């Protein structure tokens, strides 16, 4: 999938391309036996993802920090699809305490869990630390999802084993993962203001999304668990995620309008990887425009992925001991 395909929308090997919408790539798929969690499902491509999963008859849990916005998203879905099964739970990914509380609330619902869409994120934030003392983009985009996934994993394993239905985890990364700090991750300076770049910090967090997916995929394969883990780049879309750099993004969009997507196109790759039968058994891959693509060399570095895994656990243990 090159620049020509991106601009023209020409389909790749999957039969879909940059112009495909989430509704198109899931046409004819019946997800009535699936339960899905979509983080950040209250707006943007997260809302579109939740909407399409519900359209395909999945039971959707919208996990969002702003519960009012999440309830409005639920109403939008129900207005378009009165038979949709949608629930809302509060989740603040930059808080270890909130992530644990969300998981407790979800487990209390006594539902199965087939799909986990790690969609939520923040972008190009000024330097700021979370309540746990972690740099905000790393805390929200990576660490919160890392903990959420680990805490929900036993539920997903149980669901896959008892139903025989393959579980799928999808991490939303970005092509921005190529624009990160030297050595990929600033392990020794993860929270420092000195040398902080909002753009590189975002790229670092998106690199972490791929590394997390790859290492989890490796571990699940070793266990022989019927769960796949993949990462995706949704494309360049003007969404609330860009609120910290709205002027820059609008200017960039004006100059590069031909490569931008609308929201239904932006949710296509996520929905394709989450639902399409062509991806049965496919794991540890990176998808762009609904087609597999090779990510950066850092993203393919197994040692870096293992180091990040251990580093993330230490950060969570430290945060948990403070609360």
C-alpha positions, 0 to 999 in steps of 0.5 A: 500500500503506497502513496498512490493507493492512499490518495486514490483509495485503490484496494489492496490485497484485502480487497479494501483500501483507504477509501473503504468505510467501516460499514463497507469492510464489515458488510454481511458480518454477524457479530451477535455472539460477541461482546466488545469494549471500545475505549474512547467510544464517546467520540470520533473514530471510537464512536464510529467503531462502537456504532458499526459493531452495534450495527453488526449486532455485537453488545458494545461497552463504551468506556469513556472518561466523560460519562455525559459524552458517552451517554450521548454517544449511546443515544446517537447509536440507539437513534440510528439503531433501536435494537443496538445493545450498548452500555456505558462505563466510566474509564480514565486511562491515565489513572491506575485506580480508574482502570482497576475500578472500570474492570471491577465494574465490567466483571460485575456485569457478568458478561463475556468478552470477545473484543477489546478495542484499545482506541482512546488516546490523547495527542500532542499534549503539553508536558504534564504528569498523570495523577500517578506521576506518569507523563500524560501521553505515555500514561493514557495511550500506552500504560492505561491500555496495558493495565486494562488489557492485562486485567481483562485477559483472564475474562477474554481467555475464559470466553474464548475457551468456553465459547470456542470463538476467537478473541481479538484485541486491537491496539490503535497505534499511528504512523506517528510511531516512526517519529519518536525519541532516540532508541525508541522509548525514553525508559530512563527519562519517561517523565522528565520535562527536560528534552520533552517533545509533544510530537515525539512523546506521542510517537513514543506512545504509539510505538509502545502500542505496537510493541505491547501488541506484539509482545502480548501476541507472542505470549498468548501464542506460547500459551496456545490461547485463542486470542489474537492481538494486532495494531492499526494505523487508522489514517489521518482524521480530524477528530477531538484527539487533535484539540491540542494542535487544532490550528496546526492540523487544519493548516496541514489538512489544507496543504495535504487534503488528498490523504485525509480521511473522514471518520467512517473511513478512519474506523474502517481498519479497526473494524476490519481487524476486529471482525473480518473472517479473513483475519482469523488466526492472524496475530502480531501484525500491523495494519494500515488501510485494512492491509498488513504493513511493515512497521518501523524497525523499533516496532519490530524489535523483540528485545525492546518489546520485552523491555517495555513490558517489564518497564510498564509493569514496574510503573504500574506497581509503583503507581499502585503502591502509592494509591 
